[in-house]
Amino acid sequence: MTTAFAAARQRVLAVLGSLSMYRLVLFALTALALIALVLSLLGVIVSPTPVELVASFLVLAVVISAVDAVAQRLLRLPWRVESSLVTALILLFVLRPGIEPSALLGLAIAGAVASVSKYLIAWRGRHIFNPAAFGAAVVSILGAFGAFSWLGTSSSWWVGTPVLVIPVVLLGLAVLWRTEKVGVVLLFLVVAVATSIVRQAVQAVQFDVAFDVVTALSFAVLQSPFLFLGAFMLSEPLTLPPRRRQQLVVAVVVGVLAGWPISVAGLFTLGQERALLIGNLVAFAFALRGSVRLVLESRTSVTPTAQELTFRAKGRVRFLPGQYLELDVPHRRPDARGTRREFSIVSAPADLPTLRIAYKNGDQQHPSSYKRALAAAEPGATFAVTGTWGDFILPRGEQPVLMVAAGIGVTPFVSQLRQLQATGERRDIVLVYVASSAEELAFRDELAATGVRAVVFTRDEPAGLPAHWTWAQGARLDAETLEHAVGDLSARHAFISGPPRLIADLAPALQKARSLTTDAFAGY
C-alpha cells in the first residue's frame, strides 16, 4: 500500500511539476476567484457582489503590483508579477470586499502593507510573515481602535462558505501535492477542527445551550476558513521551517490558535491570520539561518546530458547531507516554470564553503527559460538561495540502508556518502544505480572512492568497474532483480531519488523494503 501510494503521488507530481510553484498557486487562486464570481453572478453567493469582487481585486492588484515594482526596482530585484497577484488574490478572499471609498482605501492600505512587509520584515531574503496575513492583520487591528474605525474593511474570511468547499479542496490539493505539504496541512486541519469543536462545546456549556457534535463538525469544516488558510497560506515555503517535524510543530500551533481564537483586551482576537503570523514566528525561529548567495566558480559536464555547477558560498550555509536548495536565476520573460528551481546538493557539508549542484541539460531543442539563463551564466555570476530544505536524511544509528538512484537523482547520495567518508563513519549501505547507459553514470569515480557497494543497472556494460561494484548484466530493475541484487532487502531502509515518473515506476519494486523514503525532482 505504501509503495503504491508513493507511485501514484510521484506520477501526479510529475504532471504538476511542469509549472512553477508560484504559477500553480496563481492559476489555482485565479480559478477559485472566477468560480466565486460566477456563483456571485448567479446569486448563490449573496455577499460579496460581483461588482465588489471585481473592484476590490483591481484595487488590490494595482496597489500591490505598484509597490512591488517600486521596491524591487530600488533593491535591484526582478519584478515578480506572479507574487503580486497571488498576494492580491489571497487578500481578496481574506478581507471584506466593498465598493465604498472607505472600503477601497482599506483594501489599498492592506495591500500596500502586505507588499512592503516582503522587503522590510525579512531576514536575508526570507519572509518572516506571510505578506497577505500581515496586511490583513494590520488593517483589522487598526480598525478595532476608534481612530481608525473609518476603515471600511477588515478580515472576514468570506471564502469559508459551504459552496466553495469543493473548489478550495480540489485546487488546494493540487498546490499541496506540488509543494508536498499534504501531510502538514492535514495535521493543521485535524488540530484546527478538533480545537474548534472543543471550543463550541465549552461555549455551549458556558451559555447553557444545546451542543450537537455533528453541527459543530459541519461548522468547523464547511463554514470556516481552515481549508483555505491551510492550502494557500500555511503551505507557503518561504514562511515554513526546513524540516518536516518542524513544519508539523508549526501546523499544530496555528491549528490550535485558529481553532480557538484568543481575545486581546476585548478588542480583537488572535484568530485566523493572526494565528498564522504567530506560526510564522515559530517557523522563523527554526529557520533563522536565512538565505545566502552563491558565486559561480565553474561548470563541468559530468555526463553527456548533465552538468555540475561549483559555487563558493558567501555567508554562512548550513545543510544536512541529502537536503536541497532553491536557486533563484532571474531572467527576462520567464516561462511557466518560473525563475526558481530546487536542486539537491551534491557536495557534503564538510566541503563548505564550496557547494555543488548538478542537473540534466534537458530538452536541447526547446529548453526552459530557466535552463537557458543558467546555461548562459558565466563564472563570477551571483545567485540567491532562499534556504535549504528536506527530510531526505539518512536515519541515525546502524540501520542498513539501500540507496536507489535514477540518473542524476544520485546527487543527494553523493552528498551523504561524501559526508560519511569525511567524518570516518561506517554504514552498511548498498547503492543501486540506474542509468540509461554506462556513460550516464554521473560521479562514478567520486562514489567509488567512498567504498560504497554498488549494483549498476545499465543497458551496456560499464568499463573498468571497481571491485566492489557489479553490473546487473543489462537487466531491468524490477522486484525480482532487486531482491536478487540485495538479498537482505527486507532489513534495509530504502531511499529512492530521481525524476517523479521514474520513481513511480520503481517504487513497487521496493515493496519488500523495511521502509521507503522518496525524493523527486519536480519541474525539470
VMD Tcl script that draws the C-alpha trace (Angstrom):
set ca {
  {0.00 0.00 0.00}
  {2.83 2.41 0.90}
  {4.71 1.86 -2.35}
  {1.51 2.04 -4.41}
  {0.68 5.38 -2.84}
  {4.25 6.58 -3.41}
  {4.00 5.62 -7.07}
  {0.68 7.44 -7.53}
  {1.97 10.50 -5.70}
  {5.04 10.74 -7.92}
  {3.00 10.42 -11.14}
  {0.80 13.33 -10.11}
  {3.86 15.32 -9.04}
  {5.43 14.75 -12.46}
  {2.44 16.47 -14.10}
  {2.22 19.33 -11.62}
  {5.97 19.84 -11.78}
  {5.65 21.33 -15.28}
  {4.56 24.56 -13.54}
  {6.50 26.59 -11.04}
  {5.03 26.62 -7.56}
  {4.09 30.32 -7.72}
  {2.43 29.98 -11.10}
  {0.44 26.96 -9.97}
  {-0.77 28.87 -6.90}
  {-1.67 31.83 -9.14}
  {-3.67 29.62 -11.50}
  {-5.44 27.90 -8.60}
  {-6.39 31.19 -6.91}
  {-7.49 32.70 -10.22}
  {-9.72 29.70 -10.86}
  {-11.17 30.00 -7.37}
  {-11.84 33.72 -7.87}
  {-13.60 33.07 -11.18}
  {-15.73 30.36 -9.58}
  {-16.67 32.76 -6.78}
  {-17.50 35.46 -9.34}
  {-19.79 33.12 -11.29}
  {-21.53 31.98 -8.11}
  {-21.99 35.61 -7.11}
  {-23.46 36.44 -10.52}
  {-25.88 33.53 -10.14}
  {-26.89 34.71 -6.68}
  {-25.54 31.59 -4.95}
  {-23.11 33.81 -3.07}
  {-25.04 36.84 -1.83}
  {-22.07 38.72 -0.44}
  {-19.76 39.89 -1.86}
  {-21.46 41.05 -5.02}
  {-19.84 40.72 -8.46}
  {-19.07 44.45 -8.56}
  {-17.48 44.33 -5.12}
  {-15.33 41.37 -6.13}
  {-14.06 42.97 -9.33}
  {-13.48 46.43 -7.82}
  {-11.72 45.04 -4.76}
  {-9.42 42.82 -6.79}
  {-8.48 45.66 -9.14}
  {-7.55 47.92 -6.23}
  {-5.52 45.19 -4.54}
  {-3.75 44.13 -7.73}
  {-2.85 47.67 -8.81}
  {-1.60 48.78 -5.37}
  {0.40 45.62 -4.63}
  {1.91 45.47 -8.13}
  {2.89 49.15 -7.95}
  {4.50 48.86 -4.52}
  {6.30 45.65 -5.54}
  {7.57 47.26 -8.73}
  {8.96 50.28 -6.90}
  {10.55 48.23 -4.11}
  {12.08 45.71 -6.48}
  {13.48 48.47 -8.65}
  {15.04 50.22 -5.65}
  {16.52 46.94 -4.42}
  {17.53 45.91 -7.95}
  {15.41 42.79 -7.83}
  {13.42 41.28 -10.71}
  {9.74 42.18 -10.70}
  {7.67 39.09 -9.88}
  {4.17 39.78 -11.11}
  {3.03 36.29 -10.02}
  {3.91 37.10 -6.41}
  {1.98 40.39 -6.58}
  {-1.13 38.77 -8.00}
  {-1.03 35.86 -5.56}
  {-0.96 38.31 -2.63}
  {-3.84 40.30 -4.14}
  {-5.97 37.18 -4.65}
  {-5.38 35.88 -1.13}
  {-6.34 39.25 0.34}
  {-9.45 39.25 -1.85}
  {-10.63 36.09 -0.06}
  {-9.49 37.16 3.41}
  {-10.75 40.77 3.59}
  {-14.30 42.03 3.18}
  {-14.70 43.33 -0.39}
  {-16.58 46.56 -0.99}
  {-17.09 49.48 -3.36}
  {-17.39 52.30 -0.84}
  {-14.41 54.71 -0.81}
  {-13.56 53.73 2.80}
  {-13.59 50.03 1.88}
  {-11.41 50.52 -1.19}
  {-9.00 52.68 0.83}
  {-8.79 50.00 3.50}
  {-8.07 47.38 0.85}
  {-5.39 49.59 -0.66}
  {-3.73 50.05 2.75}
  {-3.82 46.30 3.40}
  {-2.27 45.60 0.00}
  {0.46 48.21 0.47}
  {1.31 46.91 3.95}
  {1.41 43.33 2.67}
  {3.74 44.29 -0.15}
  {6.07 46.40 1.99}
  {6.34 43.59 4.57}
  {8.06 41.39 1.95}
  {11.05 43.72 1.99}
  {11.09 45.38 5.42}
  {10.10 42.41 7.58}
  {12.53 39.91 6.12}
  {15.76 38.22 7.08}
  {18.37 37.68 4.39}
  {15.75 37.39 1.68}
  {13.39 35.21 3.73}
  {9.87 36.38 4.60}
  {9.27 36.38 8.33}
  {5.50 36.78 7.93}
  {3.06 35.69 5.27}
  {2.55 39.03 3.45}
  {-1.20 38.67 2.93}
  {-1.78 37.63 6.54}
  {0.30 40.56 7.76}
  {-1.58 43.11 5.63}
  {-4.96 41.74 6.71}
  {-3.96 41.67 10.37}
  {-2.71 45.27 10.38}
  {-5.90 46.64 8.83}
  {-8.15 44.53 11.08}
  {-6.32 45.50 14.26}
  {-6.26 49.19 13.32}
  {-10.00 49.08 12.61}
  {-10.61 47.91 16.18}
  {-9.41 51.28 17.51}
  {-11.58 54.37 17.38}
  {-9.08 56.49 15.49}
  {-9.21 54.08 12.56}
  {-12.84 52.98 12.74}
  {-13.40 54.67 9.39}
  {-11.55 51.85 7.63}
  {-14.22 50.14 5.55}
  {-12.72 46.66 5.52}
  {-11.36 44.03 7.88}
  {-10.80 40.31 7.95}
  {-13.99 38.46 7.08}
  {-12.69 35.21 5.51}
  {-15.81 35.01 3.35}
  {-14.10 32.19 1.46}
  {-15.16 29.94 4.34}
  {-18.58 29.15 2.87}
  {-20.06 25.72 2.02}
  {-20.46 26.48 -1.70}
  {-16.69 27.00 -2.08}
  {-15.58 23.98 -0.08}
  {-15.18 21.61 -3.05}
  {-13.28 24.13 -5.26}
  {-10.99 25.05 -2.34}
  {-10.29 21.39 -1.59}
  {-9.57 20.40 -5.20}
  {-7.49 23.44 -6.11}
  {-5.75 23.46 -2.74}
  {-4.89 19.78 -3.09}
  {-3.13 20.48 -6.39}
  {-1.00 23.13 -4.68}
  {-0.24 20.93 -1.68}
  {0.66 17.98 -3.89}
  {3.08 20.16 -5.85}
  {4.69 21.53 -2.68}
  {4.48 18.13 -0.93}
  {2.76 19.65 2.09}
  {-0.37 17.46 2.18}
  {0.58 15.84 5.47}
  {1.48 19.12 7.15}
  {-1.80 20.81 6.20}
  {-3.80 17.69 7.05}
  {-2.41 17.81 10.59}
  {-3.27 21.51 10.79}
  {-6.85 20.78 9.70}
  {-7.29 17.97 12.23}
  {-5.98 20.16 15.06}
  {-7.96 23.24 13.99}
  {-11.25 21.32 13.55}
  {-10.82 19.41 16.81}
  {-9.99 22.62 18.70}
  {-12.99 24.38 17.16}
  {-15.32 21.57 18.21}
  {-14.00 21.65 21.78}
  {-14.41 25.43 21.82}
  {-18.02 25.17 20.65}
  {-18.71 22.53 23.32}
  {-17.24 24.73 26.05}
  {-19.25 27.73 24.87}
  {-22.43 25.62 24.81}
  {-21.92 24.71 28.47}
  {-20.97 28.28 29.33}
  {-24.14 29.74 27.81}
  {-26.34 26.76 28.70}
  {-27.33 25.91 25.12}
  {-27.62 22.56 23.37}
  {-24.48 21.13 21.75}
  {-24.52 18.81 18.75}
  {-21.17 17.39 17.65}
  {-22.32 16.87 14.04}
  {-23.39 20.51 13.76}
  {-20.13 21.61 15.34}
  {-18.12 19.47 12.92}
  {-20.09 20.82 9.96}
  {-19.45 24.38 11.07}
  {-15.72 23.78 11.58}
  {-15.26 22.19 8.16}
  {-17.81 23.88 5.90}
  {-18.19 27.34 7.39}
  {-14.67 28.19 8.48}
  {-11.60 29.35 6.54}
  {-9.46 26.45 7.74}
  {-9.28 24.77 4.32}
  {-8.20 27.95 2.52}
  {-5.84 29.02 5.29}
  {-4.06 25.68 5.22}
  {-3.86 25.13 1.46}
  {-2.91 28.61 0.29}
  {-1.25 30.35 3.25}
  {0.18 27.94 5.80}
  {1.83 25.97 2.97}
  {3.92 28.91 1.70}
  {7.51 27.53 1.52}
  {9.26 30.81 2.40}
  {7.48 31.00 5.77}
  {7.90 27.33 6.73}
  {10.89 25.80 8.53}
  {13.17 23.41 6.61}
  {12.47 20.09 8.36}
  {9.20 18.18 8.29}
  {8.95 17.70 12.06}
  {9.42 21.46 12.48}
  {6.66 22.09 9.95}
  {4.37 19.77 11.93}
  {5.03 21.79 15.09}
  {4.04 24.97 13.23}
  {0.91 23.25 11.92}
  {-0.15 22.34 15.46}
  {0.49 25.86 16.80}
  {-1.51 27.51 14.01}
  {-4.26 24.90 14.28}
  {-4.80 25.49 17.99}
  {-4.79 29.30 17.68}
  {-7.04 29.27 14.60}
  {-9.48 26.83 16.18}
  {-9.77 28.74 19.46}
  {-9.21 32.48 18.85}
  {-7.86 34.27 21.91}
  {-9.30 37.69 22.74}
  {-6.82 40.51 23.32}
  {-8.09 43.27 25.64}
  {-11.58 42.67 24.30}
  {-10.69 44.48 21.06}
  {-9.62 41.73 18.67}
  {-8.75 38.04 18.66}
  {-5.67 36.02 17.79}
  {-7.55 34.01 15.21}
  {-7.07 33.02 11.58}
  {-4.45 35.31 10.01}
  {-3.08 36.31 13.44}
  {-2.72 32.62 14.26}
  {-0.74 32.16 11.06}
  {1.54 35.09 11.93}
  {2.38 33.50 15.28}
  {3.10 30.26 13.43}
  {5.38 32.24 11.10}
  {7.38 33.41 14.12}
  {7.77 29.82 15.31}
  {8.91 28.81 11.83}
  {11.36 31.69 11.71}
  {12.90 30.55 14.99}
  {13.50 27.14 13.41}
  {14.87 28.57 10.15}
  {16.88 31.55 11.35}
  {19.78 30.66 9.08}
  {18.17 32.70 6.28}
  {19.23 32.86 2.66}
  {22.72 33.08 1.21}
  {24.37 33.96 -2.07}
  {26.42 31.68 -4.25}
  {29.16 32.82 -6.63}
  {29.58 30.58 -9.66}
  {33.15 29.32 -9.98}
  {32.97 26.68 -12.70}
  {30.79 24.26 -14.63}
  {31.70 20.72 -15.67}
  {29.96 18.11 -17.79}
  {29.54 15.01 -15.63}
  {27.72 13.01 -18.33}
  {26.82 13.80 -21.96}
  {23.44 15.09 -20.74}
  {24.23 16.52 -17.30}
  {26.49 19.16 -15.85}
  {27.73 20.22 -12.46}
  {27.98 23.77 -11.17}
  {30.52 24.63 -8.48}
  {29.87 27.69 -6.29}
  {31.53 29.45 -3.43}
  {29.09 30.39 -0.70}
  {29.02 33.97 0.57}
  {27.80 33.90 4.12}
  {27.03 31.08 6.49}
  {25.48 27.98 4.94}
  {24.12 25.05 6.92}
  {22.59 21.94 5.46}
  {22.32 18.22 6.12}
  {23.51 15.65 3.56}
  {20.55 14.83 1.31}
  {18.82 18.22 1.56}
  {18.12 20.53 -1.37}
  {18.33 24.23 -2.04}
  {16.22 26.59 -4.13}
  {18.29 28.58 -6.63}
  {16.91 31.83 -7.95}
  {18.01 32.69 -11.51}
  {16.28 35.95 -12.54}
  {15.88 36.42 -16.30}
  {13.68 38.19 -18.79}
  {10.40 36.64 -19.92}
  {10.43 33.52 -17.73}
  {8.21 30.70 -18.91}
  {5.65 28.78 -16.85}
  {8.38 27.13 -14.78}
  {9.46 30.43 -13.28}
  {12.84 31.71 -12.05}
  {13.36 29.38 -9.09}
  {14.23 25.72 -9.05}
  {15.15 23.12 -6.42}
  {18.44 21.24 -6.63}
  {19.77 18.51 -4.41}
  {23.18 19.45 -3.06}
  {25.99 17.27 -4.42}
  {28.75 18.39 -2.07}
  {28.96 17.46 1.59}
  {28.75 19.92 4.50}
  {32.44 19.15 5.05}
  {33.21 20.70 1.63}
  {31.94 24.18 2.55}
  {32.35 26.96 1.53}
  {32.47 25.06 -1.78}
  {28.96 23.97 -2.77}
  {27.99 21.94 -5.82}
  {24.77 21.10 -7.63}
  {24.09 19.11 -10.80}
  {21.25 18.94 -13.28}
  {20.18 17.45 -16.59}
  {20.59 19.67 -19.63}
  {17.03 18.83 -20.59}
  {15.45 19.36 -23.99}
  {18.23 20.72 -26.17}
  {15.82 21.98 -28.85}
  {13.28 23.62 -26.51}
  {14.96 24.21 -23.13}
  {13.10 26.09 -20.42}
  {13.88 29.78 -19.99}
  {15.43 28.89 -16.62}
  {17.82 26.37 -18.17}
  {18.81 28.87 -20.88}
  {19.55 31.53 -18.27}
  {21.51 29.10 -16.11}
  {23.48 27.84 -19.11}
  {24.40 31.41 -20.04}
  {25.76 32.25 -16.58}
  {29.48 32.97 -16.52}
  {31.93 32.39 -13.64}
  {31.56 35.23 -11.16}
  {27.78 35.40 -11.51}
  {26.00 35.60 -8.16}
  {22.73 33.84 -7.36}
  {20.42 33.92 -4.35}
  {19.48 30.81 -2.41}
  {16.40 31.20 -0.23}
  {17.37 28.34 2.08}
  {17.85 24.60 2.39}
  {15.04 22.15 2.95}
  {14.17 18.49 3.00}
  {13.97 15.32 5.05}
  {15.79 13.02 2.65}
  {18.18 12.31 5.50}
  {19.86 9.05 6.44}
  {18.44 7.51 9.63}
  {20.57 7.63 12.74}
  {22.10 4.51 14.18}
  {23.35 1.43 12.38}
  {20.22 0.52 10.40}
  {21.23 -0.91 6.99}
  {20.41 1.39 4.09}
  {19.55 0.85 0.43}
  {20.07 3.78 -1.93}
  {18.30 3.61 -5.30}
  {19.42 6.36 -7.66}
  {17.79 7.03 -11.02}
  {20.06 9.03 -13.31}
  {21.02 12.42 -11.94}
  {18.96 11.52 -8.87}
  {22.22 10.18 -7.45}
  {23.15 13.70 -6.31}
  {21.83 13.55 -2.69}
  {23.55 10.19 -2.24}
  {26.87 11.69 -3.32}
  {26.49 14.29 -0.56}
  {25.58 11.67 2.04}
  {28.38 9.28 1.13}
  {30.99 12.04 0.92}
  {30.00 13.26 4.39}
  {30.28 9.74 5.82}
  {33.72 9.46 4.21}
  {34.81 12.84 5.59}
  {33.70 12.02 9.14}
  {35.01 8.45 9.07}
  {31.59 6.99 9.89}
  {30.98 3.48 8.54}
  {27.47 2.38 7.50}
  {26.05 -0.74 5.87}
  {24.95 0.81 2.56}
  {24.14 -0.67 -0.84}
  {23.74 1.65 -3.83}
  {21.56 0.58 -6.75}
  {22.36 2.94 -9.61}
  {20.00 3.03 -12.61}
  {21.02 4.88 -15.79}
  {20.09 4.76 -19.45}
  {23.66 3.88 -20.44}
  {27.12 3.46 -18.92}
  {28.17 6.95 -19.93}
  {25.25 8.40 -17.95}
  {26.69 7.19 -14.63}
  {27.45 10.55 -13.03}
  {30.03 10.91 -10.24}
  {31.18 7.32 -10.72}
  {34.75 7.88 -9.53}
  {33.63 10.02 -6.61}
  {31.16 7.37 -5.46}
  {33.68 4.56 -5.91}
  {36.15 6.42 -3.69}
  {33.69 6.29 -0.79}
  {33.85 2.49 -0.78}
  {30.09 2.01 -1.14}
  {28.94 -1.35 -2.54}
  {27.02 -0.69 -5.76}
  {24.89 -2.57 -8.28}
  {24.67 -0.85 -11.66}
  {21.63 -1.19 -13.93}
  {22.52 -0.02 -17.44}
  {21.82 -1.43 -20.90}
  {25.53 -1.61 -21.78}
  {28.33 -2.83 -19.54}
  {30.39 -0.04 -17.94}
  {34.12 -0.43 -18.45}
  {36.53 -0.67 -15.54}
  {34.06 -1.03 -12.70}
  {35.61 -1.04 -9.21}
  {35.91 -4.39 -7.47}
  {33.03 -3.56 -5.09}
  {30.70 -2.62 -7.95}
  {28.74 -5.12 -10.05}
  {26.82 -4.78 -13.30}
  {23.32 -6.25 -13.44}
  {24.04 -7.77 -16.86}
  {21.70 -5.38 -18.64}
  {18.69 -6.47 -16.61}
  {15.79 -4.11 -15.99}
  {15.28 -3.10 -12.39}
  {12.15 -4.75 -11.05}
  {11.12 -6.55 -7.86}
  {12.80 -9.82 -8.83}
  {16.14 -8.36 -9.90}
  {16.23 -6.01 -6.92}
  {15.63 -8.85 -4.48}
  {18.34 -10.88 -6.21}
  {20.82 -7.97 -6.08}
  {20.04 -7.06 -2.48}
  {19.35 -10.26 -0.58}
  {18.56 -8.56 2.74}
  {16.18 -6.02 1.23}
  {13.59 -6.51 3.98}
  {16.08 -5.36 6.62}
  {17.01 -2.12 4.86}
  {15.61 1.40 4.92}
  {15.23 2.22 1.23}
  {15.84 5.68 -0.22}
  {14.96 6.36 -3.87}
  {15.80 9.54 -5.78}
  {15.14 10.64 -9.34}
  {12.51 12.05 -11.71}
  {8.92 11.57 -10.46}
  {7.81 9.29 -13.30}
  {10.80 7.01 -12.82}
  {10.24 6.92 -9.07}
  {6.65 5.93 -9.76}
  {7.86 3.06 -11.94}
  {10.45 1.84 -9.43}
  {8.57 2.31 -6.16}
  {6.63 -1.01 -6.44}
  {9.98 -2.84 -6.69}
  {10.75 -1.69 -3.14}
  {7.65 -3.16 -1.51}
  {9.74 -5.65 0.47}
  {11.97 -3.00 1.99}
  {11.67 -2.24 5.70}
  {10.63 1.32 4.93}
  {10.70 3.74 1.99}
  {11.68 7.40 1.62}
  {11.43 9.13 -1.76}
  {12.95 12.26 -3.21}
  {11.75 13.70 -6.52}
  {12.92 16.44 -8.85}
  {9.77 18.25 -9.98}
  {9.73 20.98 -12.56}
  {12.62 19.87 -14.74}
}
mol new
graphics top color blue
foreach p $ca { graphics top sphere $p radius 0.5 }
foreach p [lrange $ca 0 end-1] q [lrange $ca 1 end] { graphics top cylinder $p $q radius 0.2 }
display resetview
